[in-house]
Amino acid sequence: MCFFSKEGEFRLEKYEAAKSSFKAAIRFAPEHVPARVWLARSYMKEGDLENAGFYYQQAVEHEQDTMRKVSYQLLYVNILM
């Protein structure tokens, strides 16, 4: 399963397929933060802020890099506003 093909589904606005692929990536590699971020973005594109927020929170919890963690926190806060 190639992560970049999932990203391609997102870019082609095939959000259902992208979400399914990102969820599979998370099941396969639970520590994979980019899949959570792209999943959140997919939900954002569909207007599902609750699920987008959930996956941004998950990204914050799993991210090791401080700057990325802050970035994901800001994206989550933006959803709340």
C-alpha positions in Angstrom: 0.0 0.0 0.0 1.6 3.2 -1.1 1.0 6.3 1.0 1.4 8.7 -1.9 -1.4 7.0 -3.9 -3.7 7.8 -1.0 -2.6 11.4 -1.1 -3.4 11.3 -4.8 -7.0 10.3 -4.1 -7.3 13.3 -1.8 -5.9 15.6 -4.5 -8.4 14.2 -7.0 -11.2 14.9 -4.4 -12.0 11.3 -4.0 -12.4 11.8 -0.2 -14.2 8.6 0.6 -11.5 6.5 -1.1 -8.8 8.6 0.5 -10.4 8.3 4.0 -10.6 4.5 3.6 -7.0 4.3 2.5 -5.7 6.6 5.3 -7.6 4.5 7.9 -6.1 1.4 6.5 -2.6 3.0 6.8 -3.3 3.8 10.4 -4.4 0.2 11.1 -1.2 -1.0 9.4 1.1 1.6 11.1 -0.6 3.1 14.1 2.3 5.5 14.7 2.0 7.0 11.2 1.1 10.7 11.8 0.8 11.9 8.2 -2.1 9.5 7.6 -4.0 11.1 10.5 -3.3 14.6 9.1 -4.5 13.7 5.6 -7.5 12.0 7.1 -8.3 15.1 9.1 -7.9 17.2 5.9 -10.3 14.8 4.1 -12.9 15.3 6.8 -12.3 19.1 6.6 -13.0 19.1 2.9 -16.3 17.3 3.5 -17.2 19.8 6.2 -17.1 17.1 9.0 -15.3 19.2 11.6 -15.9 16.8 14.5 -14.0 14.0 12.8 -11.4 16.4 11.4 -10.8 17.6 15.0 -10.5 14.1 16.3 -7.8 13.2 13.8 -5.9 16.4 14.3 -5.9 15.6 18.1 -4.7 12.1 17.2 -1.9 13.6 15.2 -0.9 15.8 18.1 -0.8 12.8 20.4 1.4 10.8 18.1 3.7 13.5 16.7 7.3 13.6 18.1 8.4 16.8 16.4 7.5 19.8 18.5 7.0 22.2 15.6 4.7 19.8 13.8 2.8 19.1 17.0 2.2 22.9 17.5 1.1 23.1 13.8 -1.5 20.3 14.3 -2.7 21.9 17.6 -3.2 25.2 15.7 -5.2 23.4 13.0 -7.4 21.8 15.7 -7.9 25.2 17.5 -8.9 26.7 14.1 -11.7 24.1 13.8 -13.0 25.1 17.3 -13.3 28.7 16.3 
